Amino acid sequence: MSRGAAGWRFVMIGCLVLWAVEAWYVFVRETPAVSIEGQNRRVVDEFGRGEPVLQSLNARNGLTAFEIRVSAAAPTTLFVACELLDVHQGAPGDPPTQFGDETRIINRAAWMVTLGRVSGIEWRRIAIPKFDEPADAAYVIRLRLIDAIPAADTAPRPHAAGLFPDGFPGVALIASKDNVLGGGAMWIAERRQIGSVSLHVFTDQQTAYARFRAQIAPKLPRPLGHPVVVAAIVALYQGALATVAYGLLASRTPAPGIEEPS
């Protein structure tokens, strides 16, 4: 087999592997609609003391679940109260809220979750129950630690349920100190904070391609949004990628009878 044929086969195998990975990421893998992960970590100890932490979701339709980053110094089971709030413009006579004057809050869902045996810093997923979804909404999630049980704690609790007077040292929510682009706003209790809770938001459009079809394709000129045209553009791009890769490989392969300089 000639070097050119061997090089072309090597390029094609590499491209096939790349195409398979890309197809998995685009068409199969569930990806969050919103991802908030800042560079500068902030440990929200107030969460372990039972103070509510609020974070805007920046996702408006088809909410199904979200992931938060929680921390526990030792294996601990956390009991968290969750609320999904719809914040929108109110009337001039409405009392002000922590979201500003003339804003109104509607509680769309309230539920409890158990995060079993959290140890160290972990991502934990929380499903959002079905709720009546308005045509347009600005959602905020409210999280409050209700109780926590250390895995190694077999002693009787000082009370049947609820936090210790000083909360649970070592239990926290992870956020970022920096304002992530598209990350939304964060509140601790009634106080607006700089930064955002580390958060992944999932919708019923589970894959990147599903979100492209629902959110981007309708905004494109009609011919460009057609699936056949999109597939043709992707095929041309992948073909160009394979051609460039082969050209780079061929340029490094010496012609027959010519040795590479040492």
N, C-alpha and C positions, 0 to 999 in steps of 0.2 A: 504494500500500500504506500502511495506517495505521501510525502510530508504534507502536501496541500490537502489531500483527502483526509489524512489523519487530523490535521488542524481544523478542517471544516466539521468533522465528526465531533471533535472536542467542543467546538463552539456550539453546535446544535444541542449536545447533551447539557451543557451549561445553561443554554437558553431555555430548554425544556424544564429544567429544574427551577429556574427563575420564574417561568410562566406559571408553573404549578403553585409556587409559593404565593405569587401575586393573586392568582385565582382564589386561593384559600383565604387570603386576607380580604379580598374585595367581595366575594360571593358567599363565603361560608362563615368566616369568623365573626362572632358578635363583637361589635365595636361600640363604645359609648358615643352618644350624640354630643355630650359635653364632657370634657376631661379637664380637671383643675389640679395641677400639680406644680406648685411653685418651686423655685430654686432654693429659697431660704425657709427652712422649716421653723414652724412655731408650734410649741406644745401648749394646748389650751387646757390648763389645769382646772379652770373654772368648771369644765364639764364634769370632772370627778367630784366637785363640790356640790353638784346638783343644779348649777345655773344653766338655764336654757341657752342653747347655741342655735342661731338661725343663719341660713344661707340661701340666697336666691339661686335658682336652678338654671336659668337661662335656656330652658327648653319648654316649649309651649304645648306640644301635641303628643298624644299617645304615650304618656309616661307609664313605665312598667316597673322600674326598679332604680336604685342608686347604690353606690358603694361609698363607704366612708372609711377613713383610716383611723383606727382606734389603737390605744396603747395601754398596756398594763404591765407593771413591774414584775408581777408574778401571775401565774395562770388564774384567771378570774372570769366568772360568768357575769355578764352585764345584762341588766334589764333596762331597756330604753323606751321611753314614750316618744312617739313620732306624730307629728302633725303636718299636713300639707295645706298651706295657706295660699289663698288667691288674693293678691294685693292689687287693687285697681283704684282709679280716681273716684273719689267720693264727691259729695255735695259740699258747698261752702260751709254749711252749718254742722257738718260732721266733726266730732272731736278729733284732735290730732292723734296719730299713732307713732310708734317708733320708726315708721317708714316715711314720715313727713306729714305736713299739714294736708288736709283735704284728701287723705287716703282712707280707703275702707278695706277691711279684712274679712274674708269669708273662709271659714274652715271647711275645706273640701273633704278631708279624711283625717281620722285620728285612730291610731292603733299602737299596740305594744309589740316589741320584738325582744327575743332573747339571743344574745351573742355569746355562745358557749365557749368557755375556756380560751379567752383572749390572752395571749402571752407575747410580750414584746410589742412590736408595731406590726399590725396586720390590716389588710384590706378586708372588710366584711360587707357582704351584699345584703340589702334590705329591699324586699318586694313591696311595691305600692299597691294597696287594695284598689279594686275597681271603684270609680267615683264618677259622678256626673261632671263631664268635662265641658266647660263653656267654649264658645267659638274662639274667644281670645282671652288669654289669662297670663298673669305674671306670677309664677309660683315661687314660694319660699318654703323650705323645709325647716321645721322646728324640732330639735332633738334635746331631750332632757333625761339624764340618768336618774332612774327611780330607785334602783337597788343594785347591789353587786355582792357576789359571794365568792370569796377566795377559795380556790380548789382545795387548798391544804387546811382550811379553817373548819374544824369539826366541833369547835366550842359552840355553846348555845348563843344565839344572837341576842343583843341587848334589848331588841324589840322585834316584833313579829316580821316587820318588813320596813323598808325605807332606809335612808342613808344614815350613817353615823353623824354625830353633830358636826364634825369637821370634814365630812365627805370621805372619800377613799383616796388617800395619797398614792400616787403612782398610776392612777387611772386618768386618762386624758384623751382628748380628741386632737388629731394632728391637722394643722392648717399651714398656710404659707404666710410669711411676713410681707411678701410682695403682692401687688395687685396683678394677677394673671390676666392676660388679654382674654376677654370673654368670660372671665371667671365669676362675675357677679359680686355681690356685696355680702358682708358677714356682720352679724350682730352677736354680742354676748350679753345676755339679759336684755336690757333696754338700750345698750350702748353700741353705737356704730363703730366698727373696727376697721383698721387697715389690714388688707389681706383677704384671703378666702379659705374656707374649709377645703381640705383635700377631698375631691369628690369626682366620681364618675356617674353620669346620668345615662340611663338606658331607656329607649322607647320601643314601640312595637315595630319600628323600622330597624331591624336588628343588624343588618349588614351595611357596609359602606355603599354598595350598589343600590340597595333599597332606599337609602337616604338621598342618593343622587337622583333616582327616578322621581322621588316625591318632592324634593326641595329645589334641585338645580335644573333638571331637565325642563320643567314647565316654564322656566324663565329664559331658556335659550330660544333662538329662532327655530321655528317648527322643524325644518329639515335637520338641524343639528341635534335635536332632542329625540329623533326617531331611533329605536334600538338598533336597526340595521346600520344606520350611519355611525352610531357610537361604536358598534362592533368593527366596522371598517376602519375607523380611526385608530382603534386599539390595535388591530392587525397590522396596519401600516407602521405604527410606532414600534411594535415588537419586531417587525421585519427590519426596520431601520436599525434597531438596537443590535440585532444579530449581524447585519452587514458591517456595522462599525466595529463590533467585537472581532469579526473575522479579519477585517482590514488591519486592525491593530496587531493581531496575532501573525498575519502574513508578513507584515512589515518587519517583524523580528525573526522571521525564518529565512536563513540564507539560501540563495539559489544553489542548484546542484553544482557541485564542483568548486564551490567557493566556501572557504572556511571562515568562521567568525574570528575576528582578531582576539587574541588572548589578553 
